[in-house]
Amino acid sequence: MLSRQLFQQVSRLSTSRILSADFEVTEASPNVFHVELNRPEKRNTFALEQWMKIGEIFDGLSKNPKCRAIVLSGRGKSFCAGINLQEGFAEIMGMINNEELDIARKGRKVGEYIQTAQDGYTAIEKCIKPVIVAIHSHCIGAGIDMITACDIRYATTDATFSIKEVDVGLAADVGTLNRIQKVVSSDSLTRELALTARDFTADEALNYGLVSSLCPDREAVIKKALNTAAIIAEKSPIAVQGTKLHLNYSRDHSVRESLDYIKVWNQSQLLSEDLLTAGMASMQKQKATFKDVDYVQTFDLKSFSRVVSRGKMFNTGKFAGKTAIISGASRGIGKEIALKLAKDGANIVVAAKTTTPHPKLPGTIFTAAEEIEKAGGKALPFPVDVRDEKSVSECVQETVKKFGGVDILINNASAISLTGTLDTEMKRFDLMHQINTRGTFLLSKTCLPYLKQAKNPHILNISPPLIMDSLWFRSHVAYTMAKYGMSMCVLGMSEELRSDGIAVNALWPLTAIWTAAMDMLSSGEGSDGSRHPSIMADSAYAILSRRAKEYTGNFAIDEDILKEEGITDFERYAVKPGSPLIADYFLPADRLKQFQLTIDSSKNAKRSTSRNAISKEILGKEIEKISGVIQSALNEELVKKLNAIFVFNITGANAKSVTINLKEGAGSVTEAKPEKADVEFTCSDEDFLKLFTGELSALVAFSMKKLQIKGNMQKAIALEGLMKKMKAKM
């Protein structure tokens, strides 16, 4: 309660002074706050209460709009002599000796104690305002934990440092081991200091980079820290706080990630009036004054990361002036990708046949071009038949004439007919192969001379991963052959063009994508379980942003690509958020299984029946495979050891019995159910699969009531060993 009151006081503090038993907080000068450790009689050592208080103080200052920079120092003979062993030991032993707690709960209590200590110092690091620490005399153990969380470190010439924890039987767990290697560049040195607990001097600390300046005494070092804080406090708080955020972020991320991060951040922060104020003051040779910044949640680094990662892919302007030819861009996925690139200022060639309105489908190449222009891009609507060599050549030549080259090709045009062999007319067969396979090959071939001259050139085919499973052929072999033809272009061209630095990749949706064409073909059924084509546009944007020489030959799934980019909120793409999703065609078996439940509850009856049949077949094949692996693992030694008959009663779409007879010969696996079994297991077909592949243990399944066991429990437990062997073989 006391520390919460302290937080509220500090977050409102302007020119007054707060003095607690352990800390004093004052506004030393305009917008500069001074936090002093105030336990001189205890040499400013820390225990649980001090960690709680310092966390509340820095959380409060982070949210105080009057605070722009903070100085941290210690009163008395020592800056901080580490952990208060007497108080800390008593607190820990009180938890350990509590007879009302079992060992697990004692462990949890100790873990919470450590977490509180860590959070206290992490509050310094997370504080949006720069923290300058003034160190004098002794900085031991917890003192180093604290200063490594600060932004700028000054010390007196007589300061002594030590990572003392190993001398008191501890591994430092409050921050030193986690931060010091990012402060001091030498791995060998930091290990030496941590493992020997030896003292090191202020001169050594300066040489190692732990501190950046030395002063003769305590008063001088505090004065220097306050002067630095005053200089910082006069600058734009928007700029200063953004700089600290990005320094912290860059320390823990790659250069590429941090460049993207600051780019997204400055898209909004460069709109600040501070930029104008600073510019005007500079031109007039006057001193700029800036407004305070009220605390907002997005200034928290983790919160801002979540805002960025949950949302759509941000447009960053990287495609400004780039030229993309997109086949089938008059509507649907193709148009959505075009609009995404147009927002960056890209040149888009709308290459499609639709020059006049369709009686049932909205959009033409001309209406799409208008939308692209409104979105910020430049458009060339060009009527093209991707089957015709002359038409394709004229399209590419006109593109080069108007925009000067080709940087990106997206082969999106496609024909579809989900019909069996006898129901597929040869005219329809030819159409699918001419548009899907020939069109993709022809357009790619025609663009290649110009793609070779481009910087970071990409070919992206909207086509599926090459999965040679009969279930994707048997119902619509002609369509599968045609779509796989597009994917084979990726397989071959990516290797052929690798030395030219041209990326060739495929992109395919995980779920059904709801377009106007889907609406027409399905009479409006199935929209609830689909996603908007914007998910494909965002995924394409991410792929095209990658370095062509490094990312090629991939068969990408939209959701996987966006997860790699940090996207976590996929509900925004759903046509009807919260509704069960429908899996798309051509997915690997392991991905299709995740849709088993959602397909069952989908309102799209026709498509659900088709998907259920496919899922049932996949599970059935896997169960047969497991039965074969079990048989191969049986032997006479196992029969002697277990000497039992086990029956699995499998429920669900693949309901059957699987009997493992370990009483005769070398053992056997059959589907015949015996008159008597030593143990009977009952579980679903999915859980049977998981039990023998290691995804689910028998003990967990039994405790969750996913597995019922009847009979000899000792023999049931003994069978777990056989299941582990299955996991290794699977």
C-alpha positions in Angstrom: 0.0 0.0 0.0 2.9 2.4 0.9 4.7 1.8 -2.4 1.5 2.4 -4.4 1.0 5.7 -2.6 4.6 6.5 -3.4 3.9 5.8 -7.1 0.9 8.2 -7.1 2.9 10.9 -5.4 5.9 10.6 -7.8 3.7 10.5 -10.9 2.2 13.9 -9.8 5.3 15.4 -8.4 6.3 18.8 -9.9 8.4 21.1 -7.6 7.7 19.5 -4.2 9.8 16.9 -2.5 9.0 13.4 -1.5 11.0 11.8 1.3 10.4 8.2 2.3 12.3 6.0 4.7 14.5 4.7 1.8 14.4 7.2 -1.0 14.2 10.9 -1.6 12.8 12.3 -4.9 13.0 16.0 -5.7 12.8 18.2 -8.8 16.4 19.4 -8.8 15.8 21.8 -11.8 13.1 22.4 -14.4 12.1 18.9 -15.7 15.1 17.2 -14.0 14.2 14.8 -11.1 16.8 13.5 -8.6 16.2 10.1 -7.0 18.5 9.5 -4.0 19.0 6.2 -2.2 18.4 7.2 1.4 19.6 4.3 3.7 23.0 5.6 4.6 23.0 3.6 7.9 22.5 0.4 5.8 25.0 1.6 3.1 22.0 1.8 0.7 21.6 -2.0 0.6 18.5 -3.6 -0.9 15.8 -6.0 0.3 12.3 -6.7 -0.9 10.7 -3.4 0.3 13.4 -1.3 -1.5 13.0 -3.2 -4.8 9.2 -2.6 -4.6 9.7 1.1 -3.9 12.3 1.8 -6.6 10.0 0.1 -9.2 7.1 2.3 -8.2 9.3 5.4 -8.2 10.5 4.9 -11.8 7.1 3.8 -13.0 5.8 7.1 -11.6 8.5 9.2 -13.1 8.0 7.6 -16.5 4.4 8.7 -16.4 5.1 12.2 -15.0 4.8 14.7 -17.9 7.0 17.2 -15.9 9.9 14.8 -15.8 12.2 14.7 -18.8 15.5 13.4 -17.3 16.4 11.6 -14.0 19.5 11.5 -11.9 20.1 8.5 -9.5 22.6 8.7 -6.6 23.1 7.5 -3.1 23.5 9.2 0.2 26.1 8.4 2.8 29.5 6.6 2.5 28.5 4.1 -0.2 26.4 4.4 -3.4 25.0 0.8 -2.9 26.7 -2.0 -1.0 24.5 -4.7 -2.5 21.9 -6.9 -1.0 21.0 -6.5 2.7 22.0 -10.0 3.7 20.4 -9.9 7.1 17.0 -8.7 5.9 17.1 -10.6 2.6 18.2 -13.9 4.2 15.4 -13.6 6.8 12.9 -13.0 4.1 14.0 -16.0 2.1 14.3 -18.3 5.1 10.8 -17.3 6.2 9.5 -18.7 3.0 11.6 -21.8 3.0 10.8 -22.7 6.6 7.0 -22.1 6.3 5.7 -25.5 7.2 2.3 -24.7 5.6 3.8 -24.7 2.2 5.0 -27.7 0.2 8.2 -27.6 -1.8 6.5 -26.4 -5.0 4.8 -23.5 -3.3 8.0 -22.6 -1.5 9.7 -22.5 -4.8 7.0 -20.3 -6.2 7.3 -17.9 -3.3 11.1 -17.6 -3.8 10.5 -17.1 -7.5 8.1 -14.2 -6.8 10.7 -12.7 -4.5 13.3 -12.7 -7.3 10.8 -11.4 -9.8 10.0 -8.4 -7.6 13.7 -7.6 -7.3 14.1 -7.9 -11.1 11.1 -5.8 -11.8 12.4 -3.0 -9.5 15.5 -2.5 -11.6 13.8 -3.3 -14.9 11.6 -0.3 -14.2 14.7 1.9 -14.5 15.5 0.4 -17.9 11.9 0.7 -19.1 11.4 4.2 -17.9 10.8 6.4 -20.9 13.0 9.2 -19.5 16.9 8.9 -19.6 18.4 7.9 -16.3 21.9 9.2 -15.4 23.5 7.5 -12.4 26.1 9.1 -10.2 28.2 6.4 -8.4 30.5 7.0 -5.5 32.5 4.8 -3.2 31.2 1.2 -3.2 29.0 -0.2 -5.9 28.6 -3.9 -5.0 26.4 -6.7 -6.2 22.9 -5.3 -6.4 24.5 -1.9 -7.1 25.8 -3.2 -10.4 22.4 -4.8 -11.1 21.0 -1.3 -10.7 23.6 0.8 -12.7 23.5 -1.6 -15.7 19.8 -0.7 -16.1 20.7 3.0 -16.3 21.4 4.9 -19.5 24.5 7.0 -18.6 26.9 6.1 -15.8 29.4 8.5 -14.1 31.6 7.6 -11.1 34.0 9.1 -8.6 37.7 8.3 -8.9 37.6 6.3 -5.6 34.6 4.1 -6.6 35.0 0.4 -6.2 33.0 -2.2 -8.1 32.3 -5.9 -7.6 29.9 -8.5 -8.9 29.9 -10.1 -5.4 27.1 -12.7 -5.7 29.3 -15.8 -6.1 31.0 -15.0 -2.8 27.7 -15.3 -0.9 26.6 -18.5 -2.7 24.5 -17.0 -5.4 24.4 -16.6 -9.1 23.5 -12.9 -9.8 19.8 -13.0 -10.7 18.6 -9.4 -10.6 20.1 -8.2 -13.9 23.9 -8.0 -13.9 24.6 -11.2 -15.8 21.8 -10.3 -18.3 22.9 -6.7 -19.0 26.6 -6.3 -18.4 27.7 -8.1 -21.6 25.7 -5.5 -23.5 27.4 -2.7 -21.6 31.0 -4.1 -21.5 32.1 -5.6 -24.8 34.6 -8.2 -23.6 33.0 -11.6 -22.9 36.2 -12.9 -21.2 36.3 -9.9 -18.9 32.7 -10.0 -17.8 33.1 -13.7 -17.1 36.2 -13.0 -15.1 34.5 -10.4 -13.0 31.4 -12.5 -12.4 33.2 -15.7 -11.6 36.0 -14.3 -9.4 33.9 -11.5 -7.6 37.1 -9.5 -7.5 37.0 -5.8 -6.9 37.8 -3.5 -9.8 38.6 0.2 -9.7 36.9 3.3 -11.3 39.8 3.5 -13.8 39.1 -0.1 -14.8 35.4 0.6 -15.1 36.1 3.6 -17.3 38.5 1.5 -19.5 35.9 -1.3 -19.7 33.1 1.1 -20.8 31.0 0.5 -17.7 31.2 4.2 -16.9 31.8 7.1 -19.3 33.3 9.7 -17.0 35.1 10.1 -13.7 34.8 12.9 -11.1 36.9 13.7 -8.0 34.2 13.2 -5.4 30.5 12.6 -4.7 29.4 16.2 -5.0 31.2 16.6 -8.3 29.8 13.5 -9.8 26.2 14.4 -8.8 26.8 17.9 -10.2 28.0 16.5 -13.5 25.0 14.1 -13.7 22.5 17.0 -13.0 24.2 19.1 -15.7 23.9 16.3 -18.2 20.2 15.8 -17.2 19.5 19.6 -17.6 21.0 19.5 -21.1 18.8 16.6 -22.1 15.7 18.1 -20.4 15.9 21.2 -22.7 15.7 19.1 -25.8 12.5 17.8 -27.5 11.0 15.2 -25.2 9.5 13.4 -28.2 13.0 13.1 -29.7 14.7 12.1 -26.5 12.2 9.5 -25.4 12.1 8.0 -28.9 15.9 7.8 -28.9 16.0 5.9 -25.7 13.3 3.5 -26.9 15.2 2.8 -30.1 18.6 2.4 -28.4 17.0 -0.2 -26.1 15.2 -1.9 -29.0 18.3 -2.0 -31.2 20.4 -3.5 -28.4 18.2 -6.6 -28.4 17.4 -6.9 -32.1 19.1 -7.2 -35.5 20.0 -4.1 -37.5 17.3 -4.8 -40.0 14.6 -5.2 -37.3 15.6 -2.1 -35.6 15.7 -0.1 -38.8 12.1 -1.2 -39.6 11.1 -0.4 -36.0 12.3 3.2 -36.1 10.9 3.7 -39.6 7.4 2.7 -38.3 7.8 4.8 -35.2 8.9 7.9 -37.0 6.0 7.6 -39.5 3.9 9.2 -36.7 6.5 10.9 -34.6 7.9 13.0 -37.4 4.5 14.7 -37.5 5.3 16.2 -34.1 5.3 20.0 -33.7 8.7 19.6 -32.0 10.3 19.1 -35.4 8.8 22.5 -36.6 9.7 24.2 -33.3 13.3 23.1 -33.5 13.6 24.0 -37.1 12.2 27.5 -36.6 14.4 28.1 -33.6 17.5 27.1 -35.5 16.7 29.4 -38.4 16.0 32.3 -36.0 19.0 31.5 -33.9 16.9 31.2 -30.8 16.6 28.6 -28.1 13.7 26.2 -28.7 11.2 25.4 -25.9 9.1 22.3 -26.1 5.8 21.2 -24.5 5.6 18.4 -22.0 4.5 14.9 -23.2 1.7 13.4 -21.3 2.1 9.6 -20.7 0.5 7.3 -23.2 0.6 3.6 -23.2 2.2 3.4 -26.6 5.4 4.9 -25.2 5.9 1.5 -23.5 8.3 -0.5 -25.7 6.4 -3.8 -25.3 3.0 -2.1 -25.8 4.2 -0.4 -28.9 5.6 -3.7 -30.3 2.2 -5.3 -29.7 0.5 -2.5 -31.5 2.8 -2.9 -34.5 2.8 -6.7 -34.5 -1.0 -7.2 -34.1 -1.9 -4.9 -36.9 -1.8 -5.1 -40.6 1.5 -4.9 -42.5 2.5 -1.3 -42.5 3.2 0.4 -45.8 6.7 1.8 -45.6 7.1 3.5 -49.0 9.8 1.0 -50.2 7.9 0.4 -53.4 7.7 4.0 -54.5 8.6 4.2 -58.2 8.8 0.4 -58.5 6.9 -1.2 -61.4 4.8 -4.3 -61.0 2.9 -6.2 -63.6 0.0 -8.1 -62.1 -2.0 -10.5 -64.2 -5.7 -10.8 -63.3 -5.6 -7.5 -61.3 -9.0 -6.2 -62.3 -10.6 -7.7 -59.1 -10.0 -10.1 -56.2 -6.6 -11.0 -54.9 -4.7 -9.4 -57.8 -6.4 -6.0 -57.3 -5.9 -6.2 -53.5 -2.1 -6.7 -54.0 -2.1 -3.8 -56.6 -3.8 -1.5 -54.1 -1.3 -2.5 -51.3 1.7 -1.6 -53.5 -0.1 1.5 -54.8 -0.2 3.0 -51.3 3.6 3.0 -51.5 3.5 4.9 -54.8 4.3 2.0 -57.0 3.5 1.8 -60.8 1.0 -0.9 -61.4 0.2 -2.6 -64.7 -3.3 -4.0 -64.5 -2.9 -6.9 -67.0 -6.3 -8.6 -67.5 -8.9 -9.3 -70.1 -11.8 -7.5 -68.4 -12.3 -4.3 -70.4 -16.1 -4.3 -70.1 -18.2 -5.0 -67.0 -19.1 -8.6 -66.3 -22.8 -9.2 -65.9 -22.3 -10.7 -62.4 -18.8 -9.6 -61.3 -17.8 -6.0 -60.5 -14.7 -4.3 -61.9 -12.7 -3.9 -65.1 -9.0 -3.0 -65.7 -10.1 0.7 -66.0 -12.0 0.8 -62.7 -9.1 -1.0 -61.0 -6.7 1.6 -62.4 -8.8 4.4 -61.0 -8.7 2.8 -57.5 -4.9 2.4 -57.8 -4.5 6.1 -58.7 -6.6 7.1 -55.8 -4.5 4.9 -53.5 -1.4 6.8 -54.5 0.1 4.8 -57.3 0.4 5.2 -61.0 -1.6 2.8 -63.2 -1.5 1.4 -66.7 -4.6 -0.6 -67.5 -3.6 -3.0 -70.4 -6.0 -5.5 -71.9 -3.9 -8.7 -72.2 -4.6 -12.4 -72.9 -1.8 -14.3 -71.0 -2.3 -17.2 -73.5 -1.3 -15.1 -76.4 2.4 -14.4 -77.1 1.8 -11.2 -79.0 -0.6 -9.8 -76.4 1.9 -10.5 -73.6 4.8 -9.0 -75.5 2.9 -5.8 -76.2 1.9 -5.5 -72.6 5.5 -5.8 -71.4 6.8 -3.4 -74.1 4.2 -0.8 -73.2 5.1 -1.2 -69.5 8.8 -0.5 -70.2 7.9 2.4 -72.5 5.8 4.1 -69.9 7.6 3.2 -66.6 11.2 2.4 -67.8 11.4 -1.2 -66.7 9.9 -4.1 -64.7 10.7 -4.7 -61.0 8.0 -7.2 -60.0 5.8 -9.7 -61.8 2.8 -11.3 -60.0 1.3 -14.2 -61.8 -2.2 -14.2 -60.4 -4.4 -14.9 -63.4 -6.0 -18.4 -63.1 -8.8 -20.5 -64.4 -10.6 -23.0 -62.2 -12.9 -26.1 -62.8 -13.3 -28.4 -59.8 -14.5 -31.3 -61.9 -13.6 -35.0 -62.2 -12.1 -36.5 -65.3 -15.4 -37.4 -67.1 -16.9 -34.1 -66.2 -14.0 -32.0 -67.5 -14.5 -30.9 -71.1 -11.3 -30.7 -73.1 -12.1 -27.1 -73.9 -12.0 -26.3 -70.2 -8.9 -28.5 -69.7 -7.1 -26.5 -72.4 -8.2 -23.2 -70.9 -6.9 -24.0 -67.4 -3.5 -25.2 -68.8 -3.2 -22.3 -71.2 -3.9 -19.6 -68.5 -2.4 -21.2 -65.4 0.7 -23.0 -66.7 1.4 -21.5 -70.2 0.4 -18.0 -69.1 2.6 -18.0 -66.1 5.6 -19.4 -68.1 5.1 -16.9 -71.0 4.6 -13.8 -68.9 7.7 -14.7 -66.8 9.8 -15.4 -69.8 8.8 -12.1 -71.5 9.6 -10.1 -68.4 13.0 -11.7 -67.7 15.2 -9.4 -69.7 13.9 -6.4 -67.8 13.8 -8.2 -64.4 17.5 -8.9 -64.8 18.2 -5.2 -65.0 16.1 -4.4 -61.9 17.1 -3.9 -58.3 15.7 -6.6 -56.0 13.5 -8.2 -58.8 10.7 -10.6 -57.8 8.4 -13.1 -59.5 5.5 -14.2 -57.3 3.1 -16.9 -58.4 -0.2 -17.3 -56.6 0.0 -21.0 -56.6 0.1 -23.9 -54.0 2.8 -25.9 -52.5 3.7 -29.1 -54.5 2.1 -31.8 -52.4 2.1 -35.2 -54.2 -0.9 -36.7 -52.4 -3.6 -38.4 -54.4 -6.4 -36.6 -52.4 -5.6 -33.4 -54.2 -5.8 -35.1 -57.6 -8.6 -37.5 -57.5 -11.5 -35.1 -57.4 -10.2 -32.4 -59.9 -7.1 -33.8 -61.6 -7.2 -31.3 -64.5 -7.3 -28.3 -62.2 -4.6 -29.7 -59.9 -2.3 -30.3 -62.9 -2.8 -26.8 -64.1 -2.2 -25.1 -60.7 0.8 -27.3 -60.0 2.2 -26.2 -63.4 2.4 -22.7 -62.0 4.2 -24.1 -58.9 6.6 -26.1 -61.0 7.6 -22.8 -62.6 8.7 -21.7 -59.1 10.6 -24.9 -58.5 12.5 -24.6 -61.8 12.9 -20.9 -62.3 14.1 -20.2 -58.8 17.1 -22.3 -59.4 17.6 -21.2 -63.0 17.5 -17.5 -62.1 19.3 -17.7 -58.7 22.6 -16.5 -60.2 20.7 -13.5 -61.7 19.4 -12.4 -58.3 15.8 -12.8 -59.4 13.5 -14.2 -56.6 10.8 -16.7 -57.7 8.4 -17.7 -55.0 4.8 -18.9 -54.6 2.1 -17.7 -52.2 -1.0 -19.6 -51.2 -3.7 -18.9 -48.6 -4.2 -21.1 -45.5 -8.0 -20.5 -45.5 -10.7 -19.8 -48.1 -10.4 -16.2 -49.5 -13.7 -14.5 -50.1 -13.8 -12.6 -53.4 -16.6 -11.6 -55.8 -15.9 -14.7 -57.9 -16.3 -16.9 -54.8 -19.5 -15.2 -54.0 -20.9 -15.9 -57.5 -19.7 -19.5 -57.7 -21.0 -20.5 -54.2 -24.2 -18.5 -54.3 -23.0 -16.6 -51.3 -22.4 -19.7 -49.1 -19.1 -20.0 -47.1 -18.3 -16.3 -46.6 -18.4 -16.7 -42.8 -15.5 -19.1 -42.8 -13.3 -17.1 -45.2 -10.8 -14.3 -45.0 -10.6 -11.1 -46.9 -8.1 -11.0 -49.8 -6.2 -8.3 -47.9 -4.3 -11.1 -46.0 -2.8 -12.2 -49.3 -2.0 -8.6 -50.2 -0.2 -8.1 -46.9 1.7 -11.4 -47.3 2.7 -10.5 -50.8 4.0 -7.1 -49.6 6.1 -8.9 -47.0 7.6 -11.4 -49.5 8.3 -8.7 -52.1 10.1 -6.6 -49.4 12.6 -9.4 -48.8 16.0 -9.5 -50.5 15.6 -11.4 -53.8 19.0 -13.0 -53.5 18.2 -14.5 -50.1 14.5 -15.4 -50.3 13.7 -17.5 -53.4 12.3 -20.9 -54.2 9.8 -20.8 -51.4 6.2 -22.1 -51.3 4.8 -19.7 -48.7 1.5 -19.8 -46.8 0.0 -16.4 -46.1 -0.5 -16.8 -42.3 3.1 -18.2 -41.9 4.6 -15.2 -43.7 2.7 -12.7 -41.5 3.6 -14.5 -38.3 7.3 -14.2 -39.4 6.6 -10.4 -39.7 5.3 -10.3 -36.1 1.5 -10.3 -37.0 -0.5 -12.0 -34.3 -4.0 -10.7 -34.8 -5.6 -12.5 -37.7 -9.2 -11.8 -36.7 -9.0 -8.5 -38.6 -8.7 -10.5 -41.9 -11.8 -12.6 -41.2 -15.0 -11.8 -43.2 -16.9 -12.6 -40.0 -14.6 -12.5 -36.9 -15.1 -15.4 -34.5 -16.5 -17.7 -37.1 -14.8 -21.1 -37.7 -12.5 -20.9 -40.7 -12.5 -23.1 -43.8 -9.2 -24.6 -45.0 -8.2 -24.0 -48.6 -7.1 -26.7 -51.0 -3.6 -28.0 -51.4 -2.5 -27.9 -47.8 -0.1 -30.4 -46.1 -1.8 -33.0 -44.0 -0.5 -31.5 -40.7 -1.9 -28.1 -41.6 -5.3 -29.5 -42.7 -5.7 -31.3 -39.4 -5.9 -28.1 -37.5 -9.2 -27.3 -39.3 -10.9 -30.5 -38.4 -13.2 -28.9 -35.7 -13.8 -25.7 -37.6 -14.8 -27.6 -40.7 -17.4 -29.7 -38.8 -19.1 -26.5 -37.5 -18.9 -24.6 -40.7 -22.2 -23.4 -42.3 -20.9 -24.1 -45.7 -22.3 -27.6 -46.0 -21.0 -28.6 -49.4 -17.5 -27.5 -48.7 -17.6 -29.0 -45.2 -18.5 -32.4 -46.5 -15.6 -32.3 -48.9 -13.1 -31.2 -46.3 -14.4 -33.8 -43.7 -14.0 -36.5 -46.2 -10.4 -35.4 -46.9 -9.6 -35.1 -43.1 -11.1 -38.6 -42.5 -8.9 -40.1 -45.2 -5.8 -38.4 -43.8 -6.4 -39.7 -40.3 -7.3 -43.1 -41.6 -4.0 -43.4 -43.5 -2.0 -42.2 -40.4 -3.7 -44.8 -38.2 -2.9 -47.5 -40.7 0.7 -46.3 -40.7 0.9 -46.4 -36.9 -0.4 -49.9 -36.9 2.3 -50.9 -39.3 5.0 -49.2 -37.1 3.7 -50.9 -34.0 3.9 -54.3 -35.7 7.5 -53.6 -36.7 8.4 -52.8 -33.1 7.1 -56.1 -31.7 9.3 -59.0 -30.8 9.5 -62.1 -28.6 11.3 -60.2 -25.9 8.5 -57.7 -25.6 5.9 -60.5 -25.5 7.8 -62.1 -22.6 8.1 -58.7 -20.8 4.5 -57.5 -21.2 2.5 -60.8 -21.7 -0.8 -59.0 -22.3 -3.4 -58.2 -24.8 -4.2 -54.5 -25.4 -7.3 -53.2 -27.2 -7.7 -49.6 -28.4 -11.4 -48.8 -29.1 -11.0 -45.8 -31.5 -14.0 -43.4 -31.8 -14.6 -40.7 -34.3 -14.7 -40.7 -38.1 -12.3 -43.6 -38.3 -14.0 -45.7 -35.6 -12.4 -49.2 -35.3 -10.6 -51.5 -32.8 -6.8 -52.0 -32.9 -5.6 -55.1 -30.9 -2.0 -55.4 -29.9 -1.5 -59.1 -28.9 1.6 -59.5 -26.8 0.9 -63.1 -25.6 1.8 -65.2 -28.6 4.9 -65.6 -30.7 6.5 -62.3 -31.7 3.3 -60.4 -31.2 0.7 -59.1 -33.6 -1.5 -56.1 -34.5 -5.0 -56.7 -35.9 -8.4 -55.0 -36.1 -10.1 -58.2 -34.7 -11.4 -57.7 -31.1 -10.6 -60.6 -28.8 -13.1 -62.1 -26.3 -10.9 -60.9 -23.4 -8.3 -58.3 -23.1 -6.0 -57.4 -20.2 -6.4 -53.6 -20.9 -8.9 -51.7 -23.0 -8.3 -48.1 -24.0 -10.9 -45.8 -25.5 -10.0 -42.6 -27.3 -10.7 -40.6 -30.4 -8.9 -41.2 -33.7 -7.1 -37.9 -33.3 -5.9 -38.7 -29.8 -4.8 -42.3 -30.9 -2.6 -40.6 -33.4 -1.2 -38.2 -30.9 -0.5 -41.0 -28.3 1.8 -42.8 -30.7 3.5 -39.8 -32.2 4.4 -38.3 -28.8 2.2 -35.3 -29.0 0.1 -36.6 -26.1 1.2 -38.7 -23.2 -1.0 -41.4 -21.9 -0.9 -39.9 -18.4 -2.0 -36.5 -19.6 -4.6 -37.9 -21.8 -6.0 -40.0 -18.9 -6.0 -37.0 -16.6 -7.8 -34.9 -19.2 -10.4 -37.6 -19.7 -9.3 -38.0 -23.4 -8.3 -41.6 -22.7 -10.4 -44.1 -20.8 -8.6 -47.2 -19.3 -10.2 -50.4 -18.2 -8.4 -53.4 -16.8 -4.9 -54.0 -15.4 -3.4 -50.5 -14.7 0.1 -51.8 -14.2 0.2 -53.4 -17.7 -1.4 -50.2 -19.1 1.5 -48.2 -17.6 4.0 -50.7 -19.0 2.6 -50.1 -22.5 3.8 -46.4 -22.3 7.3 -47.7 -23.1 6.1 -49.1 -26.4 4.5 -45.7 -27.2 7.8 -44.0 -26.7 9.4 -46.4 -29.1 6.7 -45.5 -31.6 7.5 -41.8 -31.2 11.2 -42.5 -32.2 10.2 -44.5 -35.2 7.5 -42.1 -36.4 
